[in-house]
Amino acid sequence: MTELVETVTAPRWCDRCGEDTAAGGHEPCAAARALEPPRYCAHCRRRMKVQVLPVGWSAVCVEHGEIRG
């Protein structure tokens, strides 16, 4: 029987500004993310549909699905 194993890789893209995380200089993004939802998918760099609610937020990537916070 064959098992499918999904590889987990570190996010390549900043989920706030959408730029490459390897370029560095994302300290302001990390600070802002403490208060704001993500705007870009960290895996594919697509702009996400974000909904802010009184009890949290949800962000949806058409390729990778929904995350909540």
PDB file of N, CA, C, O and CB in Angstrom:
ATOM      1  N   MET A   1       0.841  -1.173   0.000  1.00  0.00           N
ATOM      2  CA  MET A   1       0.000   0.000   0.000  1.00  0.00           C
ATOM      3  C   MET A   1       0.893   1.246   0.000  1.00  0.00           C
ATOM      4  O   MET A   1       1.861   1.317   0.757  1.00  0.00           O
ATOM      5  CB  MET A   1      -0.960  -0.007   1.221  1.00  0.00           C
ATOM      6  N   THR A   2       0.575   2.198  -0.826  1.00  0.00           N
ATOM      7  CA  THR A   2       1.361   3.413  -0.946  1.00  0.00           C
ATOM      8  C   THR A   2       0.742   4.530  -0.114  1.00  0.00           C
ATOM      9  O   THR A   2      -0.473   4.730  -0.126  1.00  0.00           O
ATOM     10  CB  THR A   2       1.475   3.839  -2.416  1.00  0.00           C
ATOM     11  N   GLU A   3       1.590   5.249   0.607  1.00  0.00           N
ATOM     12  CA  GLU A   3       1.122   6.375   1.406  1.00  0.00           C
ATOM     13  C   GLU A   3       1.529   7.676   0.745  1.00  0.00           C
ATOM     14  O   GLU A   3       2.647   7.807   0.247  1.00  0.00           O
ATOM     15  CB  GLU A   3       1.677   6.301   2.840  1.00  0.00           C
ATOM     16  N   LEU A   4       0.628   8.628   0.741  1.00  0.00           N
ATOM     17  CA  LEU A   4       0.958   9.952   0.251  1.00  0.00           C
ATOM     18  C   LEU A   4       1.519  10.767   1.403  1.00  0.00           C
ATOM     19  O   LEU A   4       0.909  10.856   2.468  1.00  0.00           O
ATOM     20  CB  LEU A   4      -0.279  10.645  -0.374  1.00  0.00           C
ATOM     21  N   VAL A   5       2.662  11.348   1.187  1.00  0.00           N
ATOM     22  CA  VAL A   5       3.282  12.165   2.213  1.00  0.00           C
ATOM     23  C   VAL A   5       3.415  13.573   1.668  1.00  0.00           C
ATOM     24  O   VAL A   5       4.050  13.795   0.636  1.00  0.00           O
ATOM     25  CB  VAL A   5       4.663  11.590   2.647  1.00  0.00           C
ATOM     26  N   GLU A   6       2.817  14.516   2.362  1.00  0.00           N
ATOM     27  CA  GLU A   6       2.893  15.912   1.945  1.00  0.00           C
ATOM     28  C   GLU A   6       4.116  16.550   2.593  1.00  0.00           C
ATOM     29  O   GLU A   6       4.270  16.507   3.814  1.00  0.00           O
ATOM     30  CB  GLU A   6       1.594  16.686   2.325  1.00  0.00           C
ATOM     31  N   THR A   7       4.967  17.129   1.793  1.00  0.00           N
ATOM     32  CA  THR A   7       6.142  17.787   2.339  1.00  0.00           C
ATOM     33  C   THR A   7       5.764  19.166   2.847  1.00  0.00           C
ATOM     34  O   THR A   7       5.022  19.900   2.194  1.00  0.00           O
ATOM     35  CB  THR A   7       7.259  17.882   1.286  1.00  0.00           C
ATOM     36  N   VAL A   8       6.273  19.505   3.999  1.00  0.00           N
ATOM     37  CA  VAL A   8       6.008  20.809   4.597  1.00  0.00           C
ATOM     38  C   VAL A   8       7.267  21.649   4.419  1.00  0.00           C
ATOM     39  O   VAL A   8       8.348  21.283   4.880  1.00  0.00           O
ATOM     40  CB  VAL A   8       5.604  20.685   6.119  1.00  0.00           C
ATOM     41  N   THR A   9       7.108  22.753   3.759  1.00  0.00           N
ATOM     42  CA  THR A   9       8.237  23.630   3.529  1.00  0.00           C
ATOM     43  C   THR A   9       7.989  24.964   4.217  1.00  0.00           C
ATOM     44  O   THR A   9       6.846  25.338   4.477  1.00  0.00           O
ATOM     45  CB  THR A   9       8.482  23.827   2.021  1.00  0.00           C
ATOM     46  N   ALA A  10       9.050  25.665   4.503  1.00  0.00           N
ATOM     47  CA  ALA A  10       8.930  26.987   5.108  1.00  0.00           C
ATOM     48  C   ALA A  10       8.285  27.932   4.093  1.00  0.00           C
ATOM     49  O   ALA A  10       8.547  27.831   2.895  1.00  0.00           O
ATOM     50  CB  ALA A  10      10.325  27.526   5.570  1.00  0.00           C
ATOM     51  N   PRO A  11       7.452  28.840   4.568  1.00  0.00           N
ATOM     52  CA  PRO A  11       6.821  29.788   3.637  1.00  0.00           C
ATOM     53  C   PRO A  11       7.871  30.587   2.863  1.00  0.00           C
ATOM     54  O   PRO A  11       8.841  31.081   3.437  1.00  0.00           O
ATOM     55  CB  PRO A  11       5.890  30.750   4.402  1.00  0.00           C
ATOM     56  N   ARG A  12       7.664  30.700   1.575  1.00  0.00           N
ATOM     57  CA  ARG A  12       8.622  31.429   0.737  1.00  0.00           C
ATOM     58  C   ARG A  12       8.276  32.903   0.655  1.00  0.00           C
ATOM     59  O   ARG A  12       9.162  33.740   0.481  1.00  0.00           O
ATOM     60  CB  ARG A  12       8.668  30.830  -0.665  1.00  0.00           C
ATOM     61  N   TRP A  13       7.002  33.228   0.777  1.00  0.00           N
ATOM     62  CA  TRP A  13       6.537  34.601   0.587  1.00  0.00           C
ATOM     63  C   TRP A  13       6.047  35.195   1.901  1.00  0.00           C
ATOM     64  O   TRP A  13       5.480  34.489   2.735  1.00  0.00           O
ATOM     65  CB  TRP A  13       5.420  34.648  -0.463  1.00  0.00           C
ATOM     66  N   CYS A  14       6.263  36.475   2.081  1.00  0.00           N
ATOM     67  CA  CYS A  14       5.756  37.190   3.259  1.00  0.00           C
ATOM     68  C   CYS A  14       4.238  37.281   3.132  1.00  0.00           C
ATOM     69  O   CYS A  14       3.725  37.679   2.086  1.00  0.00           O
ATOM     70  CB  CYS A  14       6.405  38.625   3.391  1.00  0.00           C
ATOM     71  N   ASP A  15       3.521  36.918   4.188  1.00  0.00           N
ATOM     72  CA  ASP A  15       2.061  36.932   4.110  1.00  0.00           C
ATOM     73  C   ASP A  15       1.461  38.322   4.314  1.00  0.00           C
ATOM     74  O   ASP A  15       0.241  38.482   4.267  1.00  0.00           O
ATOM     75  CB  ASP A  15       1.491  35.988   5.132  1.00  0.00           C
ATOM     76  N   ARG A  16       2.296  39.311   4.536  1.00  0.00           N
ATOM     77  CA  ARG A  16       1.790  40.680   4.648  1.00  0.00           C
ATOM     78  C   ARG A  16       2.065  41.508   3.400  1.00  0.00           C
ATOM     79  O   ARG A  16       1.160  42.158   2.876  1.00  0.00           O
ATOM     80  CB  ARG A  16       2.405  41.360   5.850  1.00  0.00           C
ATOM     81  N   CYS A  17       3.327  41.490   2.909  1.00  0.00           N
ATOM     82  CA  CYS A  17       3.674  42.333   1.756  1.00  0.00           C
ATOM     83  C   CYS A  17       3.774  41.545   0.451  1.00  0.00           C
ATOM     84  O   CYS A  17       3.750  42.135  -0.629  1.00  0.00           O
ATOM     85  CB  CYS A  17       4.989  43.042   2.015  1.00  0.00           C
ATOM     86  N   GLY A  18       3.886  40.217   0.539  1.00  0.00           N
ATOM     87  CA  GLY A  18       3.946  39.392  -0.656  1.00  0.00           C
ATOM     88  C   GLY A  18       5.327  39.258  -1.269  1.00  0.00           C
ATOM     89  O   GLY A  18       5.470  38.655  -2.333  1.00  0.00           O
ATOM     90  N   GLU A  19       6.342  39.803  -0.628  1.00  0.00           N
ATOM     91  CA  GLU A  19       7.702  39.714  -1.165  1.00  0.00           C
ATOM     92  C   GLU A  19       8.409  38.460  -0.650  1.00  0.00           C
ATOM     93  O   GLU A  19       7.945  37.830   0.300  1.00  0.00           O
ATOM     94  CB  GLU A  19       8.512  40.970  -0.791  1.00  0.00           C
ATOM     95  N   ASP A  20       9.521  38.101  -1.273  1.00  0.00           N
ATOM     96  CA  ASP A  20      10.297  36.920  -0.918  1.00  0.00           C
ATOM     97  C   ASP A  20      10.858  37.062   0.499  1.00  0.00           C
ATOM     98  O   ASP A  20      11.478  38.074   0.825  1.00  0.00           O
ATOM     99  CB  ASP A  20      11.439  36.698  -1.932  1.00  0.00           C
ATOM    100  N   THR A  21      10.640  36.044   1.344  1.00  0.00           N
ATOM    101  CA  THR A  21      11.120  36.110   2.724  1.00  0.00           C
ATOM    102  C   THR A  21      12.639  36.019   2.810  1.00  0.00           C
ATOM    103  O   THR A  21      13.233  36.486   3.782  1.00  0.00           O
ATOM    104  CB  THR A  21      10.494  34.999   3.546  1.00  0.00           C
ATOM    105  N   ALA A  22      13.270  35.423   1.807  1.00  0.00           N
ATOM    106  CA  ALA A  22      14.726  35.305   1.810  1.00  0.00           C
ATOM    107  C   ALA A  22      15.407  36.659   1.620  1.00  0.00           C
ATOM    108  O   ALA A  22      16.583  36.811   1.949  1.00  0.00           O
ATOM    109  CB  ALA A  22      15.174  34.344   0.719  1.00  0.00           C
ATOM    110  N   ALA A  23      14.677  37.644   1.091  1.00  0.00           N
ATOM    111  CA  ALA A  23      15.255  38.970   0.876  1.00  0.00           C
ATOM    112  C   ALA A  23      15.495  39.702   2.186  1.00  0.00           C
ATOM    113  O   ALA A  23      16.275  40.653   2.226  1.00  0.00           O
ATOM    114  CB  ALA A  23      14.349  39.799  -0.016  1.00  0.00           C
ATOM    115  N   GLY A  24      14.837  39.275   3.260  1.00  0.00           N
ATOM    116  CA  GLY A  24      15.019  39.907   4.572  1.00  0.00           C
ATOM    117  C   GLY A  24      14.269  41.221   4.673  1.00  0.00           C
ATOM    118  O   GLY A  24      13.570  41.631   3.746  1.00  0.00           O
ATOM    119  N   GLY A  25      14.428  41.877   5.823  1.00  0.00           N
ATOM    120  CA  GLY A  25      13.789  43.163   6.038  1.00  0.00           C
ATOM    121  C   GLY A  25      12.301  43.080   6.309  1.00  0.00           C
ATOM    122  O   GLY A  25      11.560  44.012   5.998  1.00  0.00           O
ATOM    123  N   HIS A  26      11.853  41.971   6.888  1.00  0.00           N
ATOM    124  CA  HIS A  26      10.422  41.801   7.133  1.00  0.00           C
ATOM    125  C   HIS A  26      10.054  41.998   8.610  1.00  0.00           C
ATOM    126  O   HIS A  26       8.997  41.542   9.047  1.00  0.00           O
ATOM    127  CB  HIS A  26       9.982  40.419   6.674  1.00  0.00           C
ATOM    128  N   GLU A  27      10.903  42.662   9.367  1.00  0.00           N
ATOM    129  CA  GLU A  27      10.601  42.930  10.770  1.00  0.00           C
ATOM    130  C   GLU A  27       9.350  43.791  10.923  1.00  0.00           C
ATOM    131  O   GLU A  27       8.527  43.504  11.793  1.00  0.00           O
ATOM    132  CB  GLU A  27      11.786  43.613  11.441  1.00  0.00           C
ATOM    133  N   PRO A  28       9.172  44.853  10.099  1.00  0.00           N
ATOM    134  CA  PRO A  28       7.928  45.634  10.202  1.00  0.00           C
ATOM    135  C   PRO A  28       6.689  44.794   9.847  1.00  0.00           C
ATOM    136  O   PRO A  28       5.617  44.986  10.420  1.00  0.00           O
ATOM    137  CB  PRO A  28       8.002  46.864   9.278  1.00  0.00           C
ATOM    138  N   CYS A  29       6.847  43.877   8.912  1.00  0.00           N
ATOM    139  CA  CYS A  29       5.733  42.997   8.542  1.00  0.00           C
ATOM    140  C   CYS A  29       5.365  42.096   9.723  1.00  0.00           C
ATOM    141  O   CYS A  29       4.185  41.914  10.024  1.00  0.00           O
ATOM    142  CB  CYS A  29       6.098  42.140   7.297  1.00  0.00           C
ATOM    143  N   ALA A  30       6.366  41.538  10.382  1.00  0.00           N
ATOM    144  CA  ALA A  30       6.109  40.663  11.523  1.00  0.00           C
ATOM    145  C   ALA A  30       5.421  41.431  12.645  1.00  0.00           C
ATOM    146  O   ALA A  30       4.520  40.900  13.295  1.00  0.00           O
ATOM    147  CB  ALA A  30       7.417  40.040  12.031  1.00  0.00           C
ATOM    148  N   ALA A  31       5.832  42.667  12.877  1.00  0.00           N
ATOM    149  CA  ALA A  31       5.209  43.484  13.912  1.00  0.00           C
ATOM    150  C   ALA A  31       3.757  43.804  13.552  1.00  0.00           C
ATOM    151  O   ALA A  31       2.882  43.758  14.416  1.00  0.00           O
ATOM    152  CB  ALA A  31       6.004  44.781  14.119  1.00  0.00           C
ATOM    153  N   ALA A  32       3.500  44.122  12.306  1.00  0.00           N
ATOM    154  CA  ALA A  32       2.142  44.442  11.866  1.00  0.00           C
ATOM    155  C   ALA A  32       1.245  43.218  11.907  1.00  0.00           C
ATOM    156  O   ALA A  32       0.054  43.331  12.196  1.00  0.00           O
ATOM    157  CB  ALA A  32       2.160  45.023  10.459  1.00  0.00           C
ATOM    158  N   ARG A  33       1.806  42.042  11.621  1.00  0.00           N
ATOM    159  CA  ARG A  33       1.014  40.810  11.613  1.00  0.00           C
ATOM    160  C   ARG A  33       0.509  40.429  12.993  1.00  0.00           C
ATOM    161  O   ARG A  33      -0.405  39.614  13.113  1.00  0.00           O
ATOM    162  CB  ARG A  33       1.830  39.676  11.049  1.00  0.00           C
ATOM    163  N   ALA A  34       1.097  41.011  14.046  1.00  0.00           N
ATOM    164  CA  ALA A  34       0.592  40.750  15.392  1.00  0.00           C
ATOM    165  C   ALA A  34      -0.820  41.317  15.542  1.00  0.00           C
ATOM    166  O   ALA A  34      -1.596  40.840  16.370  1.00  0.00           O
ATOM    167  CB  ALA A  34       1.536  41.360  16.458  1.00  0.00           C
ATOM    168  N   LEU A  35      -1.154  42.330  14.744  1.00  0.00           N
ATOM    169  CA  LEU A  35      -2.456  42.994  14.843  1.00  0.00           C
ATOM    170  C   LEU A  35      -3.332  42.825  13.611  1.00  0.00           C
ATOM    171  O   LEU A  35      -4.541  43.046  13.687  1.00  0.00           O
ATOM    172  CB  LEU A  35      -2.255  44.449  15.099  1.00  0.00           C
ATOM    173  N   GLU A  36      -2.754  42.440  12.477  1.00  0.00           N
ATOM    174  CA  GLU A  36      -3.486  42.379  11.207  1.00  0.00           C
ATOM    175  C   GLU A  36      -3.539  40.956  10.663  1.00  0.00           C
ATOM    176  O   GLU A  36      -2.660  40.146  10.959  1.00  0.00           O
ATOM    177  CB  GLU A  36      -2.839  43.306  10.176  1.00  0.00           C
ATOM    178  N   PRO A  37      -4.559  40.647   9.873  1.00  0.00           N
ATOM    179  CA  PRO A  37      -4.589  39.331   9.205  1.00  0.00           C
ATOM    180  C   PRO A  37      -3.614  39.308   8.031  1.00  0.00           C
ATOM    181  O   PRO A  37      -3.179  40.364   7.572  1.00  0.00           O
ATOM    182  CB  PRO A  37      -6.024  38.995   8.712  1.00  0.00           C
ATOM    183  N   PRO A  38      -3.264  38.117   7.539  1.00  0.00           N
ATOM    184  CA  PRO A  38      -2.394  38.036   6.364  1.00  0.00           C
ATOM    185  C   PRO A  38      -3.126  38.538   5.125  1.00  0.00           C
ATOM    186  O   PRO A  38      -4.352  38.454   5.047  1.00  0.00           O
ATOM    187  CB  PRO A  38      -1.905  36.590   6.147  1.00  0.00           C
ATOM    188  N   ARG A  39      -2.385  39.052   4.170  1.00  0.00           N
ATOM    189  CA  ARG A  39      -2.972  39.544   2.925  1.00  0.00           C
ATOM    190  C   ARG A  39      -2.589  38.698   1.726  1.00  0.00           C
ATOM    191  O   ARG A  39      -3.312  38.672   0.730  1.00  0.00           O
ATOM    192  CB  ARG A  39      -2.557  40.969   2.686  1.00  0.00           C
ATOM    193  N   TYR A  40      -1.458  38.004   1.806  1.00  0.00           N
ATOM    194  CA  TYR A  40      -0.970  37.157   0.712  1.00  0.00           C
ATOM    195  C   TYR A  40      -0.775  35.734   1.222  1.00  0.00           C
ATOM    196  O   TYR A  40      -0.456  35.529   2.393  1.00  0.00           O
ATOM    197  CB  TYR A  40       0.359  37.714   0.123  1.00  0.00           C
ATOM    198  N   CYS A  41      -0.964  34.763   0.354  1.00  0.00           N
ATOM    199  CA  CYS A  41      -0.691  33.372   0.699  1.00  0.00           C
ATOM    200  C   CYS A  41       0.826  33.203   0.790  1.00  0.00           C
ATOM    201  O   CYS A  41       1.552  33.581  -0.130  1.00  0.00           O
ATOM    202  CB  CYS A  41      -1.317  32.382  -0.356  1.00  0.00           C
ATOM    203  N   ALA A  42       1.296  32.641   1.890  1.00  0.00           N
ATOM    204  CA  ALA A  42       2.732  32.466   2.103  1.00  0.00           C
ATOM    205  C   ALA A  42       3.318  31.357   1.231  1.00  0.00           C
ATOM    206  O   ALA A  42       4.539  31.233   1.130  1.00  0.00           O
ATOM    207  CB  ALA A  42       3.004  32.163   3.565  1.00  0.00           C
ATOM    208  N   HIS A  43       2.464  30.550   0.599  1.00  0.00           N
ATOM    209  CA  HIS A  43       2.949  29.435  -0.213  1.00  0.00           C
ATOM    210  C   HIS A  43       2.952  29.730  -1.707  1.00  0.00           C
ATOM    211  O   HIS A  43       3.800  29.219  -2.439  1.00  0.00           O
ATOM    212  CB  HIS A  43       2.112  28.223   0.048  1.00  0.00           C
ATOM    213  N   CYS A  44       1.998  30.561  -2.169  1.00  0.00           N
ATOM    214  CA  CYS A  44       1.909  30.788  -3.619  1.00  0.00           C
ATOM    215  C   CYS A  44       1.874  32.281  -4.003  1.00  0.00           C
ATOM    216  O   CYS A  44       1.848  32.612  -5.188  1.00  0.00           O
ATOM    217  CB  CYS A  44       0.667  30.101  -4.162  1.00  0.00           C
ATOM    218  N   ARG A  45       1.874  33.160  -3.029  1.00  0.00           N
ATOM    219  CA  ARG A  45       1.931  34.610  -3.240  1.00  0.00           C
ATOM    220  C   ARG A  45       0.643  35.205  -3.823  1.00  0.00           C
ATOM    221  O   ARG A  45       0.632  36.355  -4.262  1.00  0.00           O
ATOM    222  CB  ARG A  45       3.079  34.935  -4.153  1.00  0.00           C
ATOM    223  N   ARG A  46      -0.423  34.432  -3.827  1.00  0.00           N
ATOM    224  CA  ARG A  46      -1.698  34.977  -4.310  1.00  0.00           C
ATOM    225  C   ARG A  46      -2.285  35.899  -3.263  1.00  0.00           C
ATOM    226  O   ARG A  46      -2.116  35.679  -2.063  1.00  0.00           O
ATOM    227  CB  ARG A  46      -2.697  33.846  -4.652  1.00  0.00           C
ATOM    228  N   ARG A  47      -2.968  36.923  -3.714  1.00  0.00           N
ATOM    229  CA  ARG A  47      -3.703  37.807  -2.816  1.00  0.00           C
ATOM    230  C   ARG A  47      -4.899  37.024  -2.280  1.00  0.00           C
ATOM    231  O   ARG A  47      -5.614  36.374  -3.043  1.00  0.00           O
ATOM    232  CB  ARG A  47      -4.160  39.128  -3.547  1.00  0.00           C
ATOM    233  N   MET A  48      -5.112  37.089  -0.970  1.00  0.00           N
ATOM    234  CA  MET A  48      -6.199  36.324  -0.365  1.00  0.00           C
ATOM    235  C   MET A  48      -7.416  37.198  -0.108  1.00  0.00           C
ATOM    236  O   MET A  48      -7.313  38.416   0.040  1.00  0.00           O
ATOM    237  CB  MET A  48      -5.736  35.682   0.935  1.00  0.00           C
ATOM    238  N   LYS A  49      -8.563  36.547  -0.060  1.00  0.00           N
ATOM    239  CA  LYS A  49      -9.805  37.215   0.322  1.00  0.00           C
ATOM    240  C   LYS A  49      -9.846  37.204   1.846  1.00  0.00           C
ATOM    241  O   LYS A  49      -9.877  36.136   2.457  1.00  0.00           O
ATOM    242  CB  LYS A  49     -11.086  36.507  -0.309  1.00  0.00           C
ATOM    243  N   VAL A  50      -9.846  38.395   2.469  1.00  0.00           N
ATOM    244  CA  VAL A  50      -9.773  38.511   3.922  1.00  0.00           C
ATOM    245  C   VAL A  50     -11.073  39.093   4.451  1.00  0.00           C
ATOM    246  O   VAL A  50     -11.606  40.063   3.911  1.00  0.00           O
ATOM    247  CB  VAL A  50      -8.573  39.386   4.348  1.00  0.00           C
ATOM    248  N   GLN A  51     -11.570  38.486   5.513  1.00  0.00           N
ATOM    249  CA  GLN A  51     -12.754  38.997   6.184  1.00  0.00           C
ATOM    250  C   GLN A  51     -12.421  39.175   7.660  1.00  0.00           C
ATOM    251  O   GLN A  51     -12.015  38.229   8.336  1.00  0.00           O
ATOM    252  CB  GLN A  51     -13.978  38.043   5.989  1.00  0.00           C
ATOM    253  N   VAL A  52     -12.599  40.406   8.153  1.00  0.00           N
ATOM    254  CA  VAL A  52     -12.342  40.708   9.556  1.00  0.00           C
ATOM    255  C   VAL A  52     -13.681  40.729  10.285  1.00  0.00           C
ATOM    256  O   VAL A  52     -14.619  41.416   9.881  1.00  0.00           O
ATOM    257  CB  VAL A  52     -11.582  42.071   9.720  1.00  0.00           C
ATOM    258  N   LEU A  53     -13.744  39.962  11.367  1.00  0.00           N
ATOM    259  CA  LEU A  53     -14.952  39.841  12.171  1.00  0.00           C
ATOM    260  C   LEU A  53     -14.678  40.375  13.584  1.00  0.00           C
ATOM    261  O   LEU A  53     -13.516  40.531  13.957  1.00  0.00           O
ATOM    262  CB  LEU A  53     -15.436  38.360  12.220  1.00  0.00           C
ATOM    263  N   PRO A  54     -15.699  40.652  14.363  1.00  0.00           N
ATOM    264  CA  PRO A  54     -15.467  41.108  15.735  1.00  0.00           C
ATOM    265  C   PRO A  54     -14.709  40.097  16.600  1.00  0.00           C
ATOM    266  O   PRO A  54     -14.055  40.483  17.569  1.00  0.00           O
ATOM    267  CB  PRO A  54     -16.783  41.425  16.387  1.00  0.00           C
ATOM    268  N   VAL A  55     -14.789  38.821  16.262  1.00  0.00           N
ATOM    269  CA  VAL A  55     -14.137  37.789  17.069  1.00  0.00           C
ATOM    270  C   VAL A  55     -12.867  37.225  16.432  1.00  0.00           C
ATOM    271  O   VAL A  55     -12.297  36.274  16.967  1.00  0.00           O
ATOM    272  CB  VAL A  55     -15.102  36.668  17.322  1.00  0.00           C
ATOM    273  N   GLY A  56     -12.409  37.772  15.319  1.00  0.00           N
ATOM    274  CA  GLY A  56     -11.212  37.281  14.646  1.00  0.00           C
ATOM    275  C   GLY A  56     -11.231  37.607  13.167  1.00  0.00           C
ATOM    276  O   GLY A  56     -11.842  38.591  12.750  1.00  0.00           O
ATOM    277  N   TRP A  57     -10.557  36.779  12.366  1.00  0.00           N
ATOM    278  CA  TRP A  57     -10.499  37.001  10.928  1.00  0.00           C
ATOM    279  C   TRP A  57     -10.422  35.656  10.217  1.00  0.00           C
ATOM    280  O   TRP A  57     -10.126  34.628  10.827  1.00  0.00           O
ATOM    281  CB  TRP A  57      -9.288  37.896  10.550  1.00  0.00           C
ATOM    282  N   SER A  58     -10.692  35.683   8.922  1.00  0.00           N
ATOM    283  CA  SER A  58     -10.476  34.522   8.064  1.00  0.00           C
ATOM    284  C   SER A  58      -9.869  35.022   6.761  1.00  0.00           C
ATOM    285  O   SER A  58     -10.212  36.101   6.279  1.00  0.00           O
ATOM    286  CB  SER A  58     -11.813  33.730   7.807  1.00  0.00           C
ATOM    287  N   ALA A  59      -8.967  34.232   6.198  1.00  0.00           N
ATOM    288  CA  ALA A  59      -8.316  34.563   4.930  1.00  0.00           C
ATOM    289  C   ALA A  59      -8.358  33.326   4.055  1.00  0.00           C
ATOM    290  O   ALA A  59      -8.030  32.230   4.508  1.00  0.00           O
ATOM    291  CB  ALA A  59      -6.839  35.057   5.145  1.00  0.00           C
ATOM    292  N   VAL A  60      -8.762  33.493   2.803  1.00  0.00           N
ATOM    293  CA  VAL A  60      -8.945  32.367   1.895  1.00  0.00           C
ATOM    294  C   VAL A  60      -8.045  32.516   0.668  1.00  0.00           C
ATOM    295  O   VAL A  60      -8.090  33.528  -0.031  1.00  0.00           O
ATOM    296  CB  VAL A  60     -10.422  32.254   1.468  1.00  0.00           C
ATOM    297  N   CYS A  61      -7.235  31.502   0.421  1.00  0.00           N
ATOM    298  CA  CYS A  61      -6.443  31.391  -0.806  1.00  0.00           C
ATOM    299  C   CYS A  61      -7.187  30.402  -1.703  1.00  0.00           C
ATOM    300  O   CYS A  61      -7.595  29.337  -1.238  1.00  0.00           O
ATOM    301  CB  CYS A  61      -4.941  30.917  -0.512  1.00  0.00           C
ATOM    302  N   VAL A  62      -7.368  30.736  -2.971  1.00  0.00           N
ATOM    303  CA  VAL A  62      -8.099  29.845  -3.872  1.00  0.00           C
ATOM    304  C   VAL A  62      -7.353  28.517  -4.070  1.00  0.00           C
ATOM    305  O   VAL A  62      -7.978  27.505  -4.388  1.00  0.00           O
ATOM    306  CB  VAL A  62      -8.323  30.533  -5.229  1.00  0.00           C
ATOM    307  N   GLU A  63      -6.052  28.509  -3.890  1.00  0.00           N
ATOM    308  CA  GLU A  63      -5.253  27.291  -4.076  1.00  0.00           C
ATOM    309  C   GLU A  63      -5.071  26.495  -2.787  1.00  0.00           C
ATOM    310  O   GLU A  63      -5.127  25.266  -2.811  1.00  0.00           O
ATOM    311  CB  GLU A  63      -3.895  27.649  -4.638  1.00  0.00           C
ATOM    312  N   HIS A  64      -4.852  27.185  -1.650  1.00  0.00           N
ATOM    313  CA  HIS A  64      -4.491  26.508  -0.411  1.00  0.00           C
ATOM    314  C   HIS A  64      -5.543  26.537   0.693  1.00  0.00           C
ATOM    315  O   HIS A  64      -5.303  26.011   1.780  1.00  0.00           O
ATOM    316  CB  HIS A  64      -3.261  27.099   0.105  1.00  0.00           C
ATOM    317  N   GLY A  65      -6.691  27.134   0.442  1.00  0.00           N
ATOM    318  CA  GLY A  65      -7.778  27.078   1.407  1.00  0.00           C
ATOM    319  C   GLY A  65      -7.792  28.222   2.413  1.00  0.00           C
ATOM    320  O   GLY A  65      -7.188  29.272   2.198  1.00  0.00           O
ATOM    321  N   GLU A  66      -8.491  27.992   3.507  1.00  0.00           N
ATOM    322  CA  GLU A  66      -8.766  29.024   4.495  1.00  0.00           C
ATOM    323  C   GLU A  66      -7.907  28.868   5.743  1.00  0.00           C
ATOM    324  O   GLU A  66      -7.615  27.757   6.185  1.00  0.00           O
ATOM    325  CB  GLU A  66     -10.228  29.001   4.872  1.00  0.00           C
ATOM    326  N   ILE A  67      -7.512  30.012   6.300  1.00  0.00           N
ATOM    327  CA  ILE A  67      -6.892  30.046   7.627  1.00  0.00           C
ATOM    328  C   ILE A  67      -7.670  31.045   8.465  1.00  0.00           C
ATOM    329  O   ILE A  67      -8.250  31.992   7.933  1.00  0.00           O
ATOM    330  CB  ILE A  67      -5.363  30.429   7.551  1.00  0.00           C
ATOM    331  N   ARG A  68      -7.684  30.838   9.758  1.00  0.00           N
ATOM    332  CA  ARG A  68      -8.419  31.713  10.670  1.00  0.00           C
ATOM    333  C   ARG A  68      -7.521  32.173  11.803  1.00  0.00           C
ATOM    334  O   ARG A  68      -6.543  31.515  12.159  1.00  0.00           O
ATOM    335  CB  ARG A  68      -9.656  30.999  11.231  1.00  0.00           C
ATOM    336  N   GLY A  69      -7.873  33.292  12.343  1.00  0.00           N
ATOM    337  CA  GLY A  69      -7.114  33.800  13.477  1.00  0.00           C
ATOM    338  C   GLY A  69      -7.949  34.639  14.377  1.00  0.00           C
ATOM    339  O   GLY A  69      -7.455  35.145  15.384  1.00  0.00           O
TER     340      GLY A  69
END
